[in-house]
Amino acid sequence: MVDPLPIIPFRKPAHGRVTLPGSKSVTNRALVMAALADGTTRLLQPLLSRDSRLMLDALRALGFGVRLAPDESWIEVDGAGGAIPRDHAELHVGNAGTVARFLTALLVHHPGGRYRLDGDPAMRERPMRGLLEALGDLGARFTFTDGDWCFPFTMHTDGWSGSSLRVNASASSQMVSGLLLSAARAPEHVRIQCPGTRPAFVELTAEMMRRAGVTVRGDVNSGHLTVDPGPYYFPEAGYAVEPDVTAASYFMALPLAAGGSVEIDGIGGPLMQGDARFINVAAAYGVRGENSTDGLRISRTEVSDTPAVVDFETFSDTFLTLAAVAPLLPAPFTIRGIGHTRHQETDRIHAMATELRRLGQGIEEGADWIRITPDREALRALALKGGATIQTYEDHRVAMSFGILGCADIRGDGEPWLRIADPGCCAKTFPRFFEVLDGLREGAEA
């Protein structure tokens, strides 16, 4: 793939169908659940990306049997009934928060384990303290190499010992999710206190556990959850992984840049992922979603009264999608409730603010908000002078979000004006994203 990658604008309205990859969030949760289950579990239509492959590599290193279909349509995992087959391993988590938090919580079950964990340089700066302190209360011990409470470290385990936990997960709800997933194979009921945790992805974890036969009681909004221990059960025919609804947000926004309509397969019915709420926001900016036979049809419509403030706290992975297409929108607006995204793959508020300023847009930002004043004329002037290269900060969502903006024919001549640096970072969750985008462009011109 060319780097930086020029984005070719759509000359005609978008028209086509998109089949999304499986959800990273669901795939990596399901892989941990399968490892803790009794017997073999088959996951259907999982996401095969860098993050999920890192999880698969870690499970293999720990001694779990893992098999992948030749066409990558399924993964089989041989569960060990709550045990960890090997008592030592070298594990690399990349820059994958789900792998870092879920895997570390899984390891605590070994009664005498010694595990060395490390990640990418960016992962070494991401928060882990709340989780590691909670695991320390269960009997785990940590030896840190470069700095306290961060990668790399060696983890010494003595098995799960305890029935009550308090975790500070204000920096990442993945810490609570990791503890919940692992608590299913604890020796007794586990009570988890997690005040101030953002609920969306913890609710996804709890719902997946319930559907697999594990009782999770309480309400994350109250900060109190209880897990009744028991094995995970999956359908004999296999567990179907939901499509990635966060990835769907890019194609929900595409008609704002290119007009036309897009059919998104597999997301028309009820979904566990909270990011499905993005369509409600997009509707205020000129997008209509209608259920179709196989999914959701997204089309351009008239802009309604656009909200001055949009709260993305419960579906924050999609705030980048709206922010990236902001130069095409009619009025200033503020996105709030996103302070925790400063501690994800990159500081996402800073990244979006920096790149939108590069495009001539008016930007203000605070600890948990960004205000964008669109300036389409400044964008067009920039495009006519040769455009810009978007820096992506090793963050797949920055790359994909601005990839949608580049589909707008700002110059009016179909010539590329926006380039995406390091487009390969999309391998984290959507390796074929730009190929899919090309397919829709070709369909629009066919």
C-alpha positions as CSV (number, residue, x, y, z in Angstrom):
1,M,0.0,0.0,0.0
2,V,1.3,3.5,-0.9
3,D,2.4,5.6,2.1
4,P,1.1,8.2,2.3
5,L,-2.0,7.0,0.6
6,P,-3.9,9.5,-1.7
7,I,-7.7,9.3,-1.2
8,I,-9.5,9.5,-4.6
9,P,-12.7,11.6,-4.2
10,F,-16.0,10.2,-5.3
11,R,-17.1,11.9,-8.6
12,K,-20.6,10.4,-8.4
13,P,-22.8,9.6,-5.4
14,A,-21.8,6.5,-3.4
15,H,-23.7,3.4,-4.2
16,G,-22.9,-0.1,-3.0
17,R,-22.9,-2.7,-0.3
18,V,-20.5,-3.2,2.6
19,T,-19.8,-6.4,4.6
20,L,-18.1,-5.4,7.8
21,P,-15.4,-7.4,9.6
22,G,-16.3,-8.9,12.9
23,S,-16.1,-6.7,16.0
24,K,-12.7,-6.5,17.7
25,S,-14.4,-5.9,21.0
26,V,-16.5,-9.0,20.7
27,T,-13.8,-11.2,19.1
28,N,-11.2,-10.7,21.9
29,R,-13.8,-11.1,24.6
30,A,-15.0,-14.3,23.1
31,L,-11.5,-15.6,22.7
32,V,-10.9,-15.2,26.5
33,M,-14.2,-16.7,27.3
34,A,-13.4,-19.7,25.0
35,A,-10.1,-20.2,26.7
36,L,-11.8,-20.3,30.1
37,A,-14.6,-22.7,28.8
38,D,-14.7,-26.4,29.0
39,G,-13.9,-28.1,25.7
40,T,-13.7,-26.6,22.2
41,T,-15.4,-23.5,21.1
42,R,-15.7,-22.3,17.5
43,L,-16.1,-18.6,16.8
44,L,-17.8,-17.8,13.5
45,Q,-16.8,-14.8,11.3
46,P,-14.3,-13.4,13.9
47,L,-12.2,-10.4,13.2
48,L,-8.7,-11.4,12.0
49,S,-6.6,-8.3,12.5
50,R,-3.5,-7.3,14.4
51,D,-5.2,-7.1,17.8
52,S,-7.0,-10.5,17.5
53,R,-3.9,-12.2,16.1
54,L,-2.0,-10.9,19.1
55,M,-4.6,-12.5,21.4
56,L,-4.3,-15.7,19.4
57,D,-0.5,-15.7,19.7
58,A,-0.7,-15.2,23.4
59,L,-3.2,-18.0,23.9
60,R,-0.9,-20.3,21.9
61,A,2.1,-19.2,24.0
62,L,0.1,-20.1,27.1
63,G,-0.6,-23.6,25.8
64,F,-4.2,-23.3,24.6
65,G,-5.0,-25.2,21.4
66,V,-6.0,-22.7,18.7
67,R,-6.9,-23.5,15.1
68,L,-7.9,-21.1,12.3
69,A,-9.9,-22.0,9.2
70,P,-8.0,-21.8,5.9
71,D,-10.4,-19.0,4.8
72,E,-10.3,-17.4,8.2
73,S,-14.0,-17.8,8.6
74,W,-13.7,-19.4,12.0
75,I,-11.4,-19.9,15.0
76,E,-11.4,-22.9,17.3
77,V,-10.1,-22.6,20.9
78,D,-9.6,-25.6,23.2
79,G,-10.6,-24.4,26.6
80,A,-8.9,-25.6,29.7
81,G,-11.7,-25.3,32.2
82,G,-10.4,-22.2,34.0
83,A,-6.8,-23.4,34.1
84,I,-3.8,-21.8,32.3
85,P,-1.9,-24.7,30.6
86,R,1.7,-23.3,30.9
87,D,3.2,-21.7,34.0
88,H,5.5,-19.4,32.1
89,A,5.5,-17.5,28.8
90,E,6.8,-14.4,27.0
91,L,3.7,-12.4,25.9
92,H,3.5,-9.4,23.6
93,V,0.4,-7.3,23.6
94,G,1.3,-4.8,20.9
95,N,-0.8,-1.6,21.3
96,A,-4.0,-3.6,22.0
97,G,-5.8,-2.5,25.1
98,T,-8.1,-5.5,25.1
99,V,-5.2,-7.9,24.9
100,A,-3.3,-6.0,27.6
101,R,-6.1,-5.9,30.1
102,F,-8.0,-9.1,29.3
103,L,-4.9,-11.3,29.1
104,T,-3.3,-9.9,32.3
105,A,-6.5,-10.6,34.2
106,L,-6.7,-14.2,32.7
107,L,-3.2,-15.1,33.9
108,V,-4.1,-14.7,37.6
109,H,-5.7,-18.1,37.6
110,H,-2.4,-20.1,37.5
111,P,-1.4,-21.2,41.0
112,G,2.3,-20.7,40.3
113,G,2.9,-18.7,37.1
114,R,5.6,-16.4,36.0
115,Y,4.8,-14.4,32.9
116,R,6.8,-11.7,31.1
117,L,4.6,-9.1,29.3
118,D,5.5,-6.2,27.1
119,G,3.9,-4.1,24.3
120,D,4.6,-1.5,21.7
121,P,6.2,1.8,22.9
122,A,2.8,3.4,22.8
123,M,1.3,0.6,25.0
124,R,4.0,1.3,27.6
125,E,2.4,4.7,28.2
126,R,-1.2,3.5,28.5
127,P,-2.8,3.1,31.9
128,M,-2.7,-0.3,33.7
129,R,-2.4,0.7,37.4
130,G,-6.0,0.2,38.4
131,L,-6.1,-3.4,37.0
132,L,-2.7,-4.3,38.4
133,E,-3.6,-3.1,41.9
134,A,-6.8,-5.1,41.8
135,L,-4.9,-8.2,40.7
136,G,-2.4,-7.6,43.5
137,D,-5.3,-7.8,45.9
138,L,-6.0,-11.3,44.5
139,G,-2.4,-12.4,45.2
140,A,-0.5,-11.5,42.0
141,R,2.9,-9.8,42.2
142,F,4.6,-7.6,39.7
143,T,8.2,-6.7,38.9
144,F,8.4,-3.6,36.7
145,T,11.3,-3.0,34.3
146,D,11.1,0.7,33.3
147,G,8.5,2.3,35.5
148,D,5.8,1.3,38.1
149,W,2.4,0.2,36.9
150,C,3.2,0.0,33.2
151,F,4.7,-2.4,30.6
152,P,7.1,-4.2,30.5
153,F,6.7,-6.3,33.7
154,T,6.9,-9.8,35.0
155,M,3.8,-11.1,36.6
156,H,3.9,-13.8,39.4
157,T,0.6,-15.5,40.1
158,D,-0.7,-17.7,42.9
159,G,-4.2,-18.4,41.7
160,W,-7.4,-16.3,42.2
161,S,-7.6,-15.6,46.0
162,G,-10.4,-13.3,47.1
163,S,-14.1,-12.6,46.6
164,S,-14.2,-8.8,46.8
165,L,-12.4,-6.3,44.5
166,R,-12.3,-2.6,44.1
167,V,-10.9,-1.3,40.9
168,N,-10.2,2.3,39.7
169,A,-11.1,2.0,36.0
170,S,-11.6,5.6,35.3
171,A,-8.8,5.5,32.7
172,S,-10.2,2.4,30.9
173,S,-13.3,0.3,31.4
174,Q,-11.3,-2.6,29.9
175,M,-9.9,-3.1,33.3
176,V,-13.4,-4.0,34.7
177,S,-14.2,-6.1,31.6
178,G,-11.0,-8.1,32.1
179,L,-11.8,-8.8,35.7
180,L,-15.4,-9.8,34.9
181,L,-14.3,-12.2,32.2
182,S,-11.8,-13.9,34.5
183,A,-14.1,-13.9,37.5
184,A,-16.3,-16.5,35.9
185,R,-13.8,-19.1,36.9
186,A,-13.0,-17.9,40.4
187,P,-13.5,-20.3,43.2
188,E,-16.4,-18.3,44.7
189,H,-18.7,-15.4,44.0
190,V,-16.8,-12.2,43.2
191,R,-18.0,-8.7,44.0
192,I,-16.4,-6.0,42.0
193,Q,-16.7,-2.3,43.0
194,C,-15.9,-0.1,40.1
195,P,-17.2,3.5,40.8
196,G,-16.9,5.9,37.9
197,T,-16.6,3.3,35.2
198,R,-18.0,4.2,31.8
199,P,-20.7,1.6,31.2
200,A,-20.9,0.9,27.5
201,F,-18.2,-1.7,27.0
202,V,-18.7,-3.2,30.5
203,E,-22.3,-3.8,29.6
204,L,-21.2,-5.5,26.4
205,T,-18.9,-7.8,28.5
206,A,-21.7,-8.6,31.0
207,E,-24.2,-9.3,28.2
208,M,-21.8,-11.7,26.4
209,M,-21.1,-13.5,29.7
210,R,-24.9,-13.9,30.4
211,R,-25.5,-15.2,26.9
212,A,-22.8,-17.8,27.5
213,G,-24.4,-19.0,30.8
214,V,-22.6,-17.0,33.4
215,T,-24.6,-14.9,35.9
216,V,-23.6,-11.3,36.2
217,R,-25.6,-9.3,38.7
218,G,-25.7,-5.6,39.5
219,D,-25.5,-2.4,37.4
220,V,-22.2,-0.8,36.3
221,N,-23.8,2.6,36.7
222,S,-24.1,1.9,40.4
223,G,-20.5,0.8,40.5
224,H,-21.3,-2.7,41.9
225,L,-21.2,-6.0,40.0
226,T,-21.3,-9.6,41.2
227,V,-20.2,-12.6,39.2
228,D,-21.5,-16.1,40.1
229,P,-18.7,-18.5,39.0
230,G,-19.4,-21.1,36.4
231,P,-18.3,-22.4,33.0
232,Y,-18.9,-20.6,29.7
233,Y,-21.2,-22.5,27.3
234,F,-21.3,-21.8,23.6
235,P,-23.6,-23.2,20.9
236,E,-22.4,-26.4,19.4
237,A,-22.9,-24.9,15.9
238,G,-20.5,-22.1,16.9
239,Y,-20.6,-18.6,18.3
240,A,-21.4,-15.8,15.7
241,V,-19.3,-12.7,16.2
242,E,-21.2,-9.5,15.7
243,P,-20.1,-7.2,12.9
244,D,-17.9,-4.2,13.9
245,V,-20.4,-1.4,14.6
246,T,-17.7,1.2,15.1
247,A,-16.4,0.4,11.6
248,A,-20.0,0.9,10.4
249,S,-19.8,4.5,11.5
250,Y,-17.4,5.4,8.7
251,F,-19.9,4.2,6.1
252,M,-22.7,5.9,7.9
253,A,-20.7,9.1,7.5
254,L,-19.7,8.5,3.8
255,P,-22.9,10.0,2.3
256,L,-22.0,13.2,4.1
257,A,-18.8,13.3,2.0
258,A,-20.0,11.7,-1.2
259,G,-23.8,11.7,-1.2
260,G,-25.7,8.6,-2.4
261,S,-26.5,5.6,-0.2
262,V,-24.7,2.5,1.2
263,E,-26.1,-0.8,2.3
264,I,-24.3,-2.1,5.5
265,D,-24.9,-5.8,5.9
266,G,-25.7,-7.4,9.3
267,I,-26.5,-4.4,11.5
268,G,-30.2,-3.9,11.0
269,G,-31.3,-5.7,14.2
270,P,-30.6,-5.3,17.9
271,L,-26.9,-5.3,18.7
272,M,-24.8,-5.6,21.9
273,Q,-22.3,-2.9,20.9
274,G,-23.1,0.6,22.1
275,D,-21.5,2.3,19.1
276,A,-24.7,1.6,17.2
277,R,-25.9,4.8,18.8
278,F,-23.8,6.7,16.3
279,I,-26.6,6.6,13.7
280,N,-28.8,8.8,16.0
281,V,-26.1,11.5,15.9
282,A,-25.5,11.1,12.2
283,A,-29.2,11.6,11.6
284,A,-29.0,15.2,12.9
285,Y,-26.3,16.0,10.3
286,G,-28.1,14.8,7.2
287,V,-27.9,11.0,7.3
288,R,-30.9,8.6,7.3
289,G,-30.8,5.0,8.3
290,E,-33.5,2.5,7.2
291,N,-33.6,-1.2,7.9
292,S,-33.3,-3.3,4.8
293,T,-33.5,-7.0,4.1
294,D,-30.0,-7.8,5.2
295,G,-28.9,-4.8,7.2
296,L,-29.1,-1.0,7.2
297,R,-29.4,1.4,4.3
298,I,-27.6,4.7,4.8
299,S,-28.5,7.7,2.6
300,R,-28.0,11.4,2.5
301,T,-31.0,13.5,3.5
302,E,-31.8,17.1,4.5
303,V,-29.8,18.5,7.5
304,S,-32.1,19.0,10.5
305,D,-31.4,21.4,13.4
306,T,-27.8,20.4,14.2
307,P,-27.1,20.0,17.9
308,A,-24.6,22.5,19.5
309,V,-23.3,19.9,21.8
310,V,-23.0,16.1,21.3
311,D,-22.1,13.8,24.2
312,F,-20.1,10.8,23.0
313,E,-19.2,9.3,26.4
314,T,-21.0,6.0,25.9
315,F,-19.8,5.5,22.3
316,S,-16.6,7.5,22.2
317,D,-14.8,5.4,19.6
318,T,-17.1,7.0,17.0
319,F,-16.4,10.6,17.9
320,L,-13.5,10.7,15.5
321,T,-15.9,9.8,12.6
322,L,-18.0,12.9,13.2
323,A,-15.0,15.1,14.0
324,A,-13.2,14.2,10.7
325,V,-16.2,15.1,8.5
326,A,-16.8,18.3,10.5
327,P,-15.4,20.5,7.7
328,L,-18.3,19.5,5.6
329,L,-21.0,20.4,8.2
330,P,-22.9,23.6,8.4
331,A,-22.4,24.9,11.9
332,P,-20.0,24.8,14.9
333,F,-20.5,22.1,17.5
334,T,-18.9,20.7,20.6
335,I,-18.1,17.0,21.2
336,R,-17.9,16.2,24.9
337,G,-17.6,13.2,27.3
338,I,-14.4,12.0,25.6
339,G,-11.6,12.7,28.2
340,H,-10.7,9.1,28.5
341,T,-9.8,8.9,24.8
342,R,-6.7,10.9,25.6
343,H,-5.3,7.5,27.0
344,Q,-6.2,5.2,24.1
345,E,-4.1,4.3,21.1
346,T,-3.0,7.9,21.1
347,D,-4.3,11.1,22.7
348,R,-7.3,11.1,20.3
349,I,-8.5,14.6,21.2
350,H,-5.1,16.1,20.5
351,A,-4.7,14.0,17.3
352,M,-8.1,15.2,15.9
353,A,-7.5,18.8,17.0
354,T,-4.0,18.9,15.4
355,E,-5.1,17.4,12.1
356,L,-8.3,19.5,11.8
357,R,-6.1,22.6,12.4
358,R,-3.9,21.4,9.6
359,L,-7.0,21.5,7.4
360,G,-7.7,25.1,8.3
361,Q,-10.6,24.4,10.8
362,G,-11.3,26.4,13.9
363,I,-10.5,24.3,16.9
364,E,-10.8,24.7,20.7
365,E,-10.2,21.8,23.1
366,G,-10.4,21.0,26.8
367,A,-9.7,18.0,29.0
368,D,-12.8,16.1,27.8
369,W,-14.1,18.1,24.8
370,I,-13.3,19.5,21.4
371,R,-15.2,22.4,19.7
372,I,-15.0,22.5,15.9
373,T,-15.9,25.5,13.8
374,P,-16.2,24.2,10.2
375,D,-14.6,26.3,7.4
376,R,-15.3,24.7,4.0
377,E,-13.7,27.6,2.1
378,A,-10.4,27.2,4.0
379,L,-10.5,23.5,3.2
380,R,-11.1,24.1,-0.5
381,A,-8.3,26.7,-0.6
382,L,-6.0,24.1,1.0
383,A,-7.1,21.4,-1.5
384,L,-6.5,23.7,-4.5
385,K,-2.9,24.4,-3.2
386,G,-2.1,20.7,-3.1
387,G,-4.0,19.5,-0.1
388,A,-2.5,17.9,3.1
389,T,-1.2,14.7,4.5
390,I,-3.0,13.5,7.6
391,Q,-0.7,12.1,10.4
392,T,-2.4,9.1,12.0
393,Y,-0.4,8.5,15.2
394,E,-0.4,4.8,14.7
395,D,-4.2,5.0,15.3
396,H,-6.5,3.1,13.0
397,R,-9.5,5.3,13.8
398,V,-7.7,8.5,12.9
399,A,-6.8,7.0,9.5
400,M,-10.2,5.6,8.7
401,S,-12.1,8.7,9.8
402,F,-10.1,11.1,7.7
403,G,-10.2,8.5,4.8
404,I,-14.0,9.3,4.7
405,L,-13.3,13.1,4.5
406,G,-11.0,12.5,1.6
407,C,-13.9,11.1,-0.4
408,A,-15.4,14.5,-0.7
409,D,-14.6,16.1,-4.1
410,I,-13.6,19.4,-2.6
411,R,-11.6,20.5,-5.6
412,G,-14.5,19.6,-8.0
413,D,-12.2,17.8,-10.4
414,G,-11.8,14.4,-8.9
415,E,-8.2,14.9,-8.0
416,P,-6.9,13.6,-4.7
417,W,-6.3,16.3,-2.2
418,L,-6.0,14.4,1.1
419,R,-3.3,11.8,1.9
420,I,-3.3,9.3,4.8
421,A,0.1,8.6,6.4
422,D,0.7,5.1,7.6
423,P,-2.5,3.6,6.1
424,G,-1.4,0.2,7.3
425,C,-2.3,1.0,10.9
426,C,-5.9,0.1,9.9
427,A,-4.7,-3.6,10.2
428,K,-5.5,-3.2,13.9
429,T,-9.3,-3.7,13.3
430,F,-10.1,-3.4,9.5
431,P,-7.2,-4.5,7.3
432,R,-9.1,-4.1,4.1
433,F,-10.7,-0.7,4.9
434,F,-9.3,1.2,1.9
435,E,-10.0,-1.7,-0.4
436,V,-13.6,-1.6,0.6
437,L,-13.7,2.1,0.1
438,D,-12.2,1.7,-3.4
439,G,-14.9,-0.9,-4.1
440,L,-17.7,1.6,-3.2
441,R,-16.0,4.2,-5.4
442,E,-15.9,1.9,-8.3
443,G,-19.5,0.9,-7.8
444,A,-20.4,4.6,-7.8
445,E,-18.8,5.1,-11.1
446,A,-19.9,1.8,-12.7
